[in-house]
Amino acid sequence: MPDFVRTVPPGDDRERLTCPDCGFVAYENPKVVVGSVVSEGGHILLCRRAIEPRRGFWTLPAGYMELAETVEEGARREAWEEARARIALEGVLAVYSIARIGQVQVIFRAGFETPGFEAGPESLEVRLFAWEEIPWGEIAFPSVHWALRHWRETADRPLGLPAMNPPEDPRGTSPMPRQARF
């Protein structure tokens, strides 16, 4: 089996992993993450991560899409895996580009389809938080801050166009804020 080499294939404009024998190009593309801001009565469902990265920090129920599923199916699956929650999606809340780690995140606004939730295998605990109770200093990722802010801005209105990266971080390259509060 030949070793792939990094080269600019004919007709391309960037280096790619390419087979020197047959010319096959192994494209490296961003991963798609799907998740939801799940709310009930103004409270938001957060999951304390049981896995790396950012084990022990709070996040939304979210994760990588699987092959052969839609973004909606993936968001519902992630809510089940992380919080044993059955959710009803209201629509797309936000789409974030996290260029530094090669991710595109599709975040939905959602509610509970059926009552109840509990920690799944990827969560240490799950909990509903009132806005003023959210542990902002223990949030796992910048995009969770963004999604929570966008949820707050639209929670009492019909969804319009999805939110995008904030103007101060259009490519998703800024590090985690120290003690960001919204």
C-alpha positions as a printed Julia matrix, in Angstrom:
182×3 Matrix{Float64}:
   0.0    0.0     0.0
   1.54   3.33   -1.01
   2.16   6.15    1.43
   0.1    9.25    0.79
   1.99  12.48    0.21
   0.95  16.09    0.67
   0.89  17.79   -2.7
  -1.27  20.17   -4.7
  -3.27  17.97   -7.1
  -3.69  19.19  -10.68
  -6.47  21.78  -10.89
  -6.51  22.37   -7.12
  -5.25  25.31   -5.08
  -4.13  23.68   -1.81
  -2.15  20.72   -0.57
  -4.04  17.47   -0.15
  -3.11  13.95    0.89
  -2.65  12.21   -2.45
  -1.67   8.71   -3.55
   1.46   9.07   -5.71
   0.64   5.85   -7.61
  -2.98   6.4    -8.68
  -3.64  10.07   -7.9
  -6.46   9.37   -5.39
  -7.07  12.43   -3.21
  -8.02  11.87    0.44
  -9.97  15.05    1.19
  -9.93  16.28    4.78
 -13.17  18.13    5.47
 -14.78  19.68    8.54
 -16.8   17.55   10.93
 -20.44  18.44   11.55
 -21.58  18.82   15.16
 -25.29  18.89   15.96
 -26.95  19.88   19.2
 -29.74  21.77   20.89
 -30.56  24.42   23.4
 -33.35  22.51   25.16
 -35.56  24.62   27.39
 -38.58  24.23   29.6
 -40.24  27.08   31.44
 -37.29  29.38   30.84
 -34.79  26.84   32.19
 -32.05  25.34   30.01
 -30.82  21.75   29.96
 -27.06  21.47   30.41
 -24.88  18.38   30.64
 -21.68  18.07   32.69
 -19.23  16.28   30.41
 -17.99  12.82   31.43
 -15.57  12.68   28.49
 -12.68  14.7    27.13
 -12.26  17.29   25.92
 -13.34  19.54   28.8
 -14.42  16.73   31.13
 -16.36  18.13   34.09
 -17.48  21.27   32.26
 -21.06  22.07   31.27
 -22.29  21.95   27.69
 -25.38  21.58   25.57
 -26.44  18.1    24.48
 -24.44  17.95   21.24
 -21.93  15.88   19.33
 -20.74  14.65   15.97
 -23.21  13.57   13.3
 -23.15   9.96   12.25
 -23.26   8.73    8.66
 -26.75   8.14    7.28
 -28.52  10.53    9.66
 -29.97  14.0     9.15
 -28.94  16.95   11.29
 -32.34  16.7    13.03
 -31.89  12.99   13.75
 -28.38  13.65   15.04
 -29.53  16.4    17.41
 -32.27  14.17   18.81
 -29.83  11.24   19.17
 -27.29  13.4    21.01
 -29.96  14.63   23.46
 -30.82  11.0    24.16
 -27.2    9.84   24.5
 -26.14  12.66   26.8
 -29.32  13.45   28.76
 -31.73  10.57   28.09
 -34.07  13.3    26.86
 -36.64  12.98   24.09
 -36.76  16.4    22.46
 -38.92  18.24   19.95
 -36.95  20.5    17.63
 -38.38  23.96   16.96
 -35.9   24.97   14.27
 -32.3   25.94   13.63
 -31.08  28.46   16.19
 -27.52  28.88   14.93
 -24.82  27.66   12.56
 -21.25  28.2    13.74
 -17.97  27.79   11.87
 -15.14  26.69   14.14
 -12.29  26.86   11.64
  -9.46  26.24   14.12
 -10.7   22.69   14.77
 -12.47  22.01   11.46
 -16.06  21.97   12.71
 -19.41  23.27   11.56
 -21.96  23.31   14.37
 -25.71  23.25   13.73
 -27.59  24.14   16.92
 -31.35  23.79   17.24
 -33.82  25.38   19.61
 -35.83  22.61   21.27
 -38.18  21.62   24.04
 -38.96  18.32   25.68
 -41.11  15.93   23.67
 -41.73  13.81   26.74
 -40.96  14.69   30.37
 -37.84  13.53   32.11
 -34.1   13.39   31.66
 -31.09  11.84   33.39
 -27.38  11.56   32.78
 -26.45   9.36   29.85
 -23.1    7.6    29.46
 -21.33  10.77   28.22
 -22.53  12.98   31.11
 -21.63  13.11   34.78
 -24.9   14.91   35.51
 -27.61  16.84   33.71
 -29.67  19.68   35.04
 -32.11  22.45   34.15
 -30.69  25.9    34.9
 -32.47  29.22   35.21
 -30.58  31.89   33.25
 -29.08  33.46   36.37
 -27.94  30.03   37.65
 -25.92  29.02   34.57
 -22.32  28.29   35.68
 -20.73  30.61   33.09
 -17.19  30.01   34.33
 -17.64  26.25   33.87
 -19.01  26.27   30.3
 -17.03  23.89   28.09
 -16.81  25.71   24.75
 -17.13  29.24   23.32
 -19.92  28.13   20.97
 -22.02  27.1    24.0
 -21.78  30.71   25.23
 -22.82  31.91   21.77
 -25.76  29.51   21.51
 -27.04  30.39   24.97
 -26.87  34.09   24.15
 -28.73  33.55   20.85
 -31.34  31.44   22.63
 -31.85  34.24   25.17
 -32.24  36.81   22.37
 -34.88  34.73   20.55
 -36.54  32.61   23.27
 -39.82  34.53   23.19
 -39.96  35.01   19.39
 -40.38  32.81   16.35
 -37.07  31.73   14.88
 -35.77  33.74   11.96
 -32.49  33.26   10.17
 -30.01  31.21   12.18
 -27.39  33.1    14.15
 -23.82  32.91   12.92
 -20.44  33.4    14.59
 -20.26  36.66   16.53
 -18.55  39.51   14.66
 -15.62  39.47   17.06
 -14.86  35.81   16.19
 -16.01  35.17   12.6
 -13.8   32.09   12.12
 -14.2   30.54   15.56
 -10.55  30.97   16.47
 -10.7   32.83   19.79
  -9.88  30.93   22.97
 -12.41  30.25   25.71
 -13.38  33.47   27.54
 -12.22  33.65   31.17
 -15.4   34.44   33.12
 -17.8   35.47   30.38
 -21.25  36.38   31.61
 -24.24  37.12   29.45
